[in-house]
Amino acid sequence: MNAMTLLRLPFSRTAGWKELQQRRIPIPSLAWLVVLPMSLLPPLMLYYAGTHYGDDFATGFAERPWRFITTILFLAELLTFFVMGWLIHAVVNGQEELSIDYHDAYLLAAMAPLPLWSASLVLFVSSLLLNALAVLVALGISCGLIYHGLQGLCRRGDDDMVAQSATYTIMAAGVLAWGVLMAVVWAY
């Protein structure tokens, strides 16, 4: 699979999804080779921003216990992958018109947060506004990955409204989990 195909995944139900599905990458390999290294990015970048920018980034940013916060964030991200894979499987198979197996649910759970993890690289820039904008764009791309991933990976009928409904439910749970993670970061 080439880079252009990967970049089209959030925008197309056909580009690359069947190829990814046919590769049958084992769930432990997804966890070790995709989720683990990529989920290290946000804690590392947050630690960098917290220890280098201080209060220039946001008021009270310098006094936080960044080692503790970033460790909790990393562990929560790993846990979220396993919970989201289960949730995707449960939500999709709860619909009569859609069906997904566990492997494909975890494949989607590994692919969906990639834009959010990558957006943490913007923390190299000490701008709260730019970082918030990057997160919003990444969230939109993640929504596209889930929607088009469901269309590409599920055995389904012709009704896209069911895929949209499942996407809304999954994204609501994902945004809730992400909000809890951010609350942990700002609470300490």
C-alpha positions as CSV (number, residue, x, y, z in Angstrom):
1,M,0.0,0.0,0.0
2,N,1.4,3.4,-1.0
3,A,1.3,6.7,0.9
4,M,-1.3,8.2,-1.4
5,T,-3.7,5.3,-0.7
6,L,-3.2,5.9,3.0
7,L,-3.9,9.6,2.7
8,R,-7.2,8.9,0.8
9,L,-8.5,6.5,3.6
10,P,-10.4,9.3,5.4
11,F,-12.1,10.4,2.2
12,S,-13.0,7.3,0.4
13,R,-14.8,4.0,1.2
14,T,-12.9,2.1,-1.5
15,A,-9.4,3.5,-1.4
16,G,-7.3,1.0,0.6
17,W,-9.8,-0.4,3.0
18,K,-10.2,-3.7,1.3
19,E,-6.5,-4.0,0.9
20,L,-6.0,-3.4,4.6
21,Q,-8.7,-5.9,5.4
22,Q,-7.2,-8.6,3.2
23,R,-3.8,-8.2,4.9
24,R,-5.3,-9.5,8.2
25,I,-2.7,-7.9,10.4
26,P,-3.0,-9.7,13.7
27,I,-4.5,-7.5,16.5
28,P,-1.3,-7.9,18.7
29,S,0.8,-6.7,15.7
30,L,-1.6,-3.7,15.4
31,A,-1.1,-2.9,19.0
32,W,2.7,-3.3,19.0
33,L,3.5,-1.8,15.6
34,V,0.9,1.0,15.2
35,V,-0.8,1.8,18.5
36,L,2.1,1.6,20.9
37,P,4.6,3.8,18.9
38,M,2.0,6.3,17.8
39,S,0.4,6.6,21.2
40,L,3.8,7.6,22.5
41,L,3.7,10.8,20.5
42,P,1.1,12.9,22.5
43,P,2.7,12.2,25.9
44,L,6.2,12.9,24.6
45,M,5.1,16.1,22.9
46,L,3.1,17.2,25.9
47,Y,6.0,16.6,28.1
48,Y,8.2,18.6,25.8
49,A,5.7,21.5,25.6
50,G,5.1,21.4,29.4
51,T,8.8,21.5,30.3
52,H,10.0,24.0,27.5
53,Y,7.2,26.5,27.1
54,G,6.0,27.0,30.6
55,D,3.4,29.7,31.1
56,D,4.1,31.2,27.6
57,F,1.8,28.4,26.3
58,A,-1.0,28.7,28.8
59,T,-1.3,30.1,32.3
60,G,-0.3,27.6,34.9
61,F,1.2,25.2,32.3
62,A,4.7,25.2,33.9
63,E,3.7,24.0,37.4
64,R,2.1,20.7,36.3
65,P,3.6,17.3,37.2
66,W,4.3,16.4,33.5
67,R,5.9,13.0,34.2
68,F,2.8,11.8,36.0
69,I,0.4,13.3,33.6
70,T,2.1,12.0,30.5
71,T,2.4,8.5,32.0
72,I,-1.3,8.4,32.8
73,L,-2.1,9.8,29.3
74,F,0.0,7.1,27.6
75,L,-1.6,4.2,29.6
76,A,-5.1,5.6,29.0
77,E,-4.4,5.8,25.3
78,L,-3.4,2.1,25.2
79,L,-6.5,1.1,27.2
80,T,-8.6,3.3,24.9
81,F,-7.5,1.3,21.8
82,F,-8.8,-2.0,23.3
83,V,-12.0,-0.4,24.5
84,M,-12.7,1.3,21.2
85,G,-12.1,-1.9,19.3
86,W,-14.7,-3.7,21.5
87,L,-17.1,-0.7,21.2
88,I,-16.8,-0.5,17.4
89,H,-17.6,-4.3,17.2
90,A,-20.6,-3.9,19.6
91,V,-22.1,-0.8,18.0
92,V,-21.8,-2.1,14.5
93,N,-23.1,-5.6,15.2
94,G,-26.0,-4.1,17.2
95,Q,-27.3,-2.8,13.8
96,E,-29.2,-5.2,11.6
97,E,-27.8,-3.7,8.4
98,L,-24.1,-3.8,9.4
99,S,-21.7,-6.5,10.5
100,I,-18.0,-6.3,11.3
101,D,-15.7,-8.9,12.8
102,Y,-13.3,-8.3,15.7
103,H,-10.2,-8.1,13.5
104,D,-11.7,-5.3,11.4
105,A,-13.1,-3.5,14.4
106,Y,-9.6,-3.4,16.0
107,L,-8.1,-2.4,12.6
108,L,-10.4,0.6,12.6
109,A,-9.7,1.3,16.2
110,A,-6.0,1.5,15.4
111,M,-6.4,3.7,12.3
112,A,-8.9,6.2,13.6
113,P,-6.7,8.0,16.2
114,L,-3.7,8.3,13.8
115,P,-4.6,11.9,12.9
116,L,-5.0,12.9,16.6
117,W,-1.7,11.3,17.5
118,S,0.0,13.0,14.6
119,A,-1.5,16.4,15.5
120,S,0.5,16.3,18.7
121,L,3.5,17.2,16.6
122,V,2.2,20.7,16.4
123,L,3.2,21.0,20.0
124,F,6.6,21.9,18.6
125,V,5.1,25.3,18.1
126,S,4.2,27.3,21.2
127,S,0.8,28.5,20.1
128,L,-2.3,27.3,22.0
129,L,-4.6,28.5,19.1
130,L,-2.6,26.6,16.4
131,N,-2.6,23.5,18.6
132,A,-6.4,23.7,19.2
133,L,-6.9,24.2,15.4
134,A,-4.7,21.1,14.7
135,V,-6.7,19.0,17.1
136,L,-10.0,20.1,15.5
137,V,-8.8,19.3,12.0
138,A,-7.4,15.9,13.2
139,L,-10.7,15.2,14.9
140,G,-12.5,15.8,11.6
141,I,-10.1,13.5,9.7
142,S,-10.6,10.8,12.4
143,C,-14.4,11.1,11.9
144,G,-13.8,10.5,8.2
145,L,-11.6,7.5,8.9
146,I,-14.3,5.9,11.0
147,Y,-17.2,6.7,8.6
148,H,-15.4,5.5,5.5
149,G,-13.7,2.7,7.4
150,L,-17.2,1.4,8.4
151,Q,-18.3,1.7,4.8
152,G,-15.2,-0.2,3.5
153,L,-14.8,-2.8,6.2
154,C,-18.4,-3.8,7.1
155,R,-20.7,-6.3,5.4
156,R,-23.7,-4.1,4.9
157,G,-26.7,-3.2,3.0
158,D,-27.2,0.0,0.8
159,D,-28.3,2.3,3.6
160,D,-25.5,4.8,4.5
161,M,-27.7,6.3,7.2
162,V,-26.9,3.2,9.3
163,A,-23.1,3.7,8.8
164,Q,-23.6,7.4,9.7
165,S,-25.5,6.5,12.9
166,A,-22.8,4.0,13.9
167,T,-20.1,6.6,13.2
168,Y,-21.9,9.2,15.4
169,T,-22.1,6.7,18.3
170,I,-18.5,5.7,18.0
171,M,-17.3,9.2,17.7
172,A,-19.4,10.3,20.6
173,A,-17.7,7.7,22.8
174,G,-14.3,8.6,21.3
175,V,-14.7,12.3,22.0
176,L,-16.0,11.5,25.5
177,A,-12.9,9.4,26.1
178,W,-10.6,12.1,24.6
179,G,-12.4,14.7,26.8
180,V,-11.7,12.6,29.9
181,L,-8.0,12.3,28.9
182,M,-7.8,16.1,28.4
183,A,-9.5,16.7,31.8
184,V,-6.9,14.5,33.4
185,V,-4.2,16.6,31.8
186,W,-5.7,19.9,32.9
187,A,-6.8,18.7,36.3
188,Y,-3.3,18.2,37.6
